[in-house]
Amino acid sequence: MGTERTQFVRNPDFIFRQIVEETILVPVYQNVADMDAIYTLNPLGAFVWEHLAEPTDLEALQAAILQEFDVDAETALTDLETFLSEMETINAVKRV
């Protein structure tokens, strides 16, 4: 997934909302929401998304996950890399 020096930041063209007990991402293009492309985030995804308001590297994200969730370092890193990869695929997260 690259080096720890690589930083990730969320794409401002995605709106993040919590609706009842679901957290969703909705892409917005030219001020119009694409309601056909709504993404539901699990608690870890929502947590990471909130931490990507500013460019953040993998190490800092993993440390935050370890403080917040009851998970071992290897699982945290694997889940984080999977999430970031999926978010990059839909252009919700960018490397900076």
Z-matrix of the N, CA and C atoms (Angstrom, degrees):
N
C 1 1.452
C 2 1.517 1 110.77
N 3 1.323 2 117.94 1 9.59
C 4 1.455 3 118.32 2 -179.81
C 5 1.510 4 110.76 3 101.55
N 6 1.316 5 116.70 4 -174.09
C 7 1.456 6 120.67 5 -178.26
C 8 1.520 7 110.55 6 -90.35
N 9 1.330 8 113.84 7 166.89
C 10 1.458 9 118.90 8 178.70
C 11 1.530 10 111.08 9 -68.74
N 12 1.319 11 117.38 10 -16.07
C 13 1.469 12 120.49 11 -179.45
C 14 1.530 13 111.37 12 -77.34
N 15 1.311 14 116.44 13 -20.01
C 16 1.458 15 119.84 14 177.25
C 17 1.517 16 108.56 15 -64.74
N 18 1.312 17 116.25 16 133.57
C 19 1.456 18 120.41 17 177.97
C 20 1.522 19 109.70 18 -110.85
N 21 1.303 20 114.76 19 152.42
C 22 1.449 21 122.44 20 -179.77
C 23 1.517 22 108.94 21 -121.32
N 24 1.321 23 115.53 22 147.62
C 25 1.459 24 121.00 23 177.44
C 26 1.521 25 107.52 24 -145.82
N 27 1.322 26 116.00 25 148.14
C 28 1.458 27 118.75 26 -179.95
C 29 1.523 28 111.07 27 -75.40
N 30 1.306 29 115.15 28 152.36
C 31 1.450 30 122.72 29 178.37
C 32 1.534 31 107.74 30 -80.46
N 33 1.329 32 118.65 31 123.67
C 34 1.463 33 120.10 32 -178.68
C 35 1.527 34 113.28 33 -67.49
N 36 1.331 35 117.41 34 -7.80
C 37 1.463 36 120.98 35 177.91
C 38 1.527 37 112.46 36 -82.29
N 39 1.324 38 116.81 37 9.11
C 40 1.466 39 121.30 38 177.08
C 41 1.525 40 108.64 39 -117.45
N 42 1.317 41 116.40 40 131.93
C 43 1.468 42 122.68 41 177.46
C 44 1.525 43 107.63 42 -95.67
N 45 1.316 44 115.71 43 133.93
C 46 1.463 45 123.80 44 -178.67
C 47 1.522 46 107.86 45 -110.26
N 48 1.324 47 117.54 46 121.20
C 49 1.465 48 120.52 47 -178.65
C 50 1.525 49 110.56 48 -138.33
N 51 1.328 50 115.34 49 145.39
C 52 1.457 51 121.00 50 171.57
C 53 1.523 52 106.95 51 -104.49
N 54 1.322 53 115.79 52 121.07
C 55 1.458 54 122.10 53 -179.58
C 56 1.517 55 107.35 54 -122.12
N 57 1.307 56 116.45 55 114.93
C 58 1.459 57 123.99 56 -173.38
C 59 1.522 58 107.22 57 53.81
N 60 1.327 59 119.42 58 -112.68
C 61 1.460 60 120.29 59 -179.26
C 62 1.519 61 112.47 60 -109.68
N 63 1.328 62 116.98 61 14.17
C 64 1.452 63 120.78 62 178.40
C 65 1.519 64 110.45 63 -111.72
N 66 1.322 65 114.90 64 142.93
C 67 1.448 66 121.19 65 174.59
C 68 1.518 67 106.85 66 -111.04
N 69 1.327 68 115.93 67 126.55
C 70 1.454 69 119.50 68 -175.30
C 71 1.522 70 112.06 69 -125.56
N 72 1.331 71 114.50 70 156.08
C 73 1.452 72 123.47 71 171.32
C 74 1.516 73 107.23 72 -117.72
N 75 1.310 74 115.79 73 133.95
C 76 1.465 75 120.89 74 177.92
C 77 1.520 76 107.78 75 -127.94
N 78 1.347 77 117.41 76 121.11
C 79 1.464 78 119.06 77 176.50
C 80 1.523 79 110.73 78 -71.99
N 81 1.331 80 115.40 79 142.12
C 82 1.456 81 121.39 80 178.85
C 83 1.528 82 107.50 81 -123.14
N 84 1.315 83 116.12 82 124.07
C 85 1.459 84 121.87 83 178.90
C 86 1.520 85 108.49 84 -120.00
N 87 1.322 86 115.68 85 123.07
C 88 1.459 87 121.79 86 -179.71
C 89 1.535 88 111.17 87 51.12
N 90 1.329 89 115.74 88 47.00
C 91 1.469 90 125.02 89 177.37
C 92 1.531 91 114.09 90 66.11
N 93 1.332 92 118.17 91 17.69
C 94 1.462 93 121.87 92 177.80
C 95 1.525 94 108.15 93 -121.75
N 96 1.325 95 116.43 94 125.13
C 97 1.463 96 121.05 95 178.99
C 98 1.523 97 109.63 96 -73.16
N 99 1.333 98 115.62 97 136.73
C 100 1.463 99 121.48 98 176.46
C 101 1.525 100 107.45 99 -92.39
N 102 1.316 101 116.54 100 90.60
C 103 1.462 102 121.15 101 -174.90
C 104 1.532 103 112.34 102 -71.15
N 105 1.326 104 117.67 103 -10.16
C 106 1.465 105 120.78 104 176.12
C 107 1.521 106 111.31 105 -83.71
N 108 1.314 107 117.26 106 -6.97
C 109 1.459 108 121.29 107 -176.55
C 110 1.526 109 110.35 108 -127.58
N 111 1.312 110 116.65 109 59.26
C 112 1.465 111 121.77 110 178.52
C 113 1.526 112 108.23 111 -93.68
N 114 1.319 113 116.73 112 134.02
C 115 1.456 114 122.16 113 -178.60
C 116 1.524 115 108.92 114 -115.95
N 117 1.319 116 116.58 115 130.83
C 118 1.461 117 121.99 116 177.94
C 119 1.530 118 108.05 117 -96.05
N 120 1.328 119 116.49 118 131.30
C 121 1.458 120 121.65 119 179.51
C 122 1.522 121 110.32 120 -104.00
N 123 1.325 122 116.02 121 140.88
C 124 1.456 123 119.82 122 172.38
C 125 1.535 124 107.94 123 -79.59
N 126 1.339 125 118.53 124 174.38
C 127 1.478 126 119.39 125 -177.56
C 128 1.526 127 113.65 126 -56.36
N 129 1.326 128 117.96 127 -38.29
C 130 1.464 129 120.28 128 178.56
C 131 1.523 130 110.11 129 -65.90
N 132 1.324 131 116.88 130 -44.94
C 133 1.463 132 120.75 131 179.08
C 134 1.514 133 111.88 132 -60.22
N 135 1.320 134 116.71 133 -43.54
C 136 1.465 135 120.94 134 178.65
C 137 1.526 136 110.84 135 -63.28
N 138 1.321 137 116.44 136 -41.23
C 139 1.466 138 122.03 137 178.90
C 140 1.528 139 110.39 138 -61.64
N 141 1.333 140 116.25 139 -47.98
C 142 1.464 141 120.39 140 -179.71
C 143 1.528 142 109.98 141 -64.46
N 144 1.331 143 117.06 142 -43.58
C 145 1.466 144 120.42 143 179.81
C 146 1.531 145 110.83 144 -55.57
N 147 1.313 146 116.82 145 -43.81
C 148 1.462 147 120.60 146 179.85
C 149 1.527 148 111.14 147 -62.67
N 150 1.339 149 116.91 148 -32.97
C 151 1.460 150 120.70 149 -179.97
C 152 1.531 151 112.99 150 -80.00
N 153 1.318 152 117.37 151 -7.07
C 154 1.459 153 120.62 152 -179.14
C 155 1.529 154 112.75 153 -97.06
N 156 1.324 155 117.43 154 17.15
C 157 1.465 156 120.92 155 176.41
C 158 1.530 157 109.67 156 -62.33
N 159 1.317 158 116.20 157 -33.47
C 160 1.465 159 123.41 158 176.10
C 161 1.529 160 107.27 159 -119.78
N 162 1.330 161 118.53 160 151.90
C 163 1.467 162 119.62 161 177.45
C 164 1.527 163 111.29 162 -53.46
N 165 1.313 164 114.94 163 129.85
C 166 1.463 165 121.91 164 -176.06
C 167 1.523 166 109.10 165 -139.75
N 168 1.332 167 116.56 166 141.07
C 169 1.457 168 118.29 167 -179.50
C 170 1.526 169 111.52 168 -91.73
N 171 1.312 170 114.59 169 168.98
C 172 1.457 171 122.40 170 -176.10
C 173 1.529 172 111.78 171 -58.08
N 174 1.332 173 116.04 172 -41.99
C 175 1.460 174 120.67 173 -177.74
C 176 1.537 175 111.42 174 -62.74
N 177 1.317 176 116.78 175 -44.11
C 178 1.474 177 120.52 176 -179.99
C 179 1.527 178 110.79 177 -66.73
N 180 1.334 179 116.98 178 -39.53
C 181 1.461 180 120.36 179 178.34
C 182 1.525 181 110.65 180 -64.94
N 183 1.329 182 116.37 181 -43.08
C 184 1.465 183 119.97 182 179.06
C 185 1.534 184 110.66 183 -62.43
N 186 1.322 185 117.49 184 -42.83
C 187 1.468 186 121.31 185 179.20
C 188 1.530 187 110.59 186 -61.03
N 189 1.332 188 116.90 187 -41.77
C 190 1.470 189 120.38 188 179.28
C 191 1.523 190 110.62 189 -64.47
N 192 1.334 191 116.78 190 -40.63
C 193 1.467 192 120.78 191 178.32
C 194 1.521 193 110.42 192 -62.46
N 195 1.325 194 116.83 193 -43.43
C 196 1.463 195 120.93 194 -178.92
C 197 1.524 196 112.05 195 -63.95
N 198 1.325 197 116.78 196 -30.73
C 199 1.462 198 120.21 197 177.60
C 200 1.525 199 111.75 198 -75.51
N 201 1.329 200 116.34 199 -32.67
C 202 1.462 201 121.25 200 -172.94
C 203 1.528 202 113.98 201 -91.99
N 204 1.329 203 116.59 202 -34.39
C 205 1.464 204 120.92 203 -173.55
C 206 1.518 205 111.05 204 -116.13
N 207 1.320 206 116.05 205 151.50
C 208 1.458 207 122.63 206 177.49
C 209 1.527 208 108.38 207 -86.84
N 210 1.339 209 115.27 208 83.20
C 211 1.461 210 121.43 209 -175.52
C 212 1.526 211 108.38 210 -148.76
N 213 1.338 212 116.37 211 152.12
C 214 1.462 213 119.24 212 178.76
C 215 1.531 214 109.73 213 -81.69
N 216 1.323 215 116.40 214 163.71
C 217 1.466 216 122.33 215 -174.05
C 218 1.528 217 112.13 216 -60.52
N 219 1.329 218 117.54 217 -40.48
C 220 1.464 219 120.58 218 -178.32
C 221 1.530 220 111.39 219 -65.71
N 222 1.335 221 116.52 220 -44.14
C 223 1.469 222 120.52 221 178.83
C 224 1.528 223 110.16 222 -64.94
N 225 1.326 224 116.64 223 -42.04
C 226 1.467 225 120.63 224 179.24
C 227 1.524 226 110.13 225 -59.00
N 228 1.330 227 117.05 226 -45.27
C 229 1.459 228 120.87 227 -178.31
C 230 1.528 229 111.14 228 -67.08
N 231 1.319 230 117.06 229 -43.64
C 232 1.469 231 120.84 230 179.29
C 233 1.518 232 111.01 231 -61.34
N 234 1.336 233 116.31 232 -48.16
C 235 1.470 234 120.42 233 179.86
C 236 1.531 235 111.15 234 -63.88
N 237 1.311 236 116.64 235 -39.44
C 238 1.463 237 121.41 236 179.39
C 239 1.523 238 110.60 237 -64.43
N 240 1.326 239 117.43 238 -46.24
C 241 1.464 240 120.69 239 179.80
C 242 1.527 241 111.02 240 -63.12
N 243 1.328 242 116.87 241 -39.22
C 244 1.462 243 120.66 242 177.80
C 245 1.522 244 110.40 243 -63.25
N 246 1.326 245 116.74 244 -47.00
C 247 1.460 246 121.14 245 179.67
C 248 1.526 247 111.29 246 -60.51
N 249 1.323 248 117.09 247 -48.35
C 250 1.460 249 120.40 248 -178.18
C 251 1.529 250 111.14 249 -63.26
N 252 1.315 251 116.59 250 -38.91
C 253 1.464 252 120.92 251 178.08
C 254 1.529 253 110.82 252 -62.51
N 255 1.334 254 116.27 253 -45.17
C 256 1.467 255 120.58 254 178.94
C 257 1.529 256 110.84 255 -64.52
N 258 1.315 257 116.99 256 -39.71
C 259 1.464 258 120.47 257 -179.84
C 260 1.538 259 111.28 258 -69.72
N 261 1.331 260 116.71 259 -34.01
C 262 1.466 261 119.65 260 175.32
C 263 1.527 262 110.87 261 -66.95
N 264 1.314 263 116.72 262 -37.30
C 265 1.468 264 121.11 263 -179.77
C 266 1.523 265 111.38 264 -59.81
N 267 1.321 266 117.58 265 -38.03
C 268 1.472 267 120.28 266 179.94
C 269 1.534 268 111.64 267 -94.66
N 270 1.339 269 116.33 268 5.74
C 271 1.463 270 123.11 269 178.02
C 272 1.523 271 113.35 270 67.64
N 273 1.326 272 117.09 271 25.64
C 274 1.466 273 121.31 272 177.65
C 275 1.527 274 111.06 273 -84.17
N 276 1.343 275 116.11 274 -24.27
C 277 1.461 276 122.07 275 -179.51
C 278 1.528 277 107.34 276 -128.71
N 279 1.344 278 114.33 277 140.48
C 280 1.457 279 119.77 278 -179.45
C 281 1.530 280 109.22 279 -123.78
N 282 1.326 281 114.61 280 149.56
C 283 1.471 282 120.60 281 171.15
C 284 1.520 283 108.22 282 -84.87
N 285 1.322 284 115.24 283 139.34
C 286 1.476 285 119.33 284 178.06
C 287 1.520 286 110.13 285 -129.76
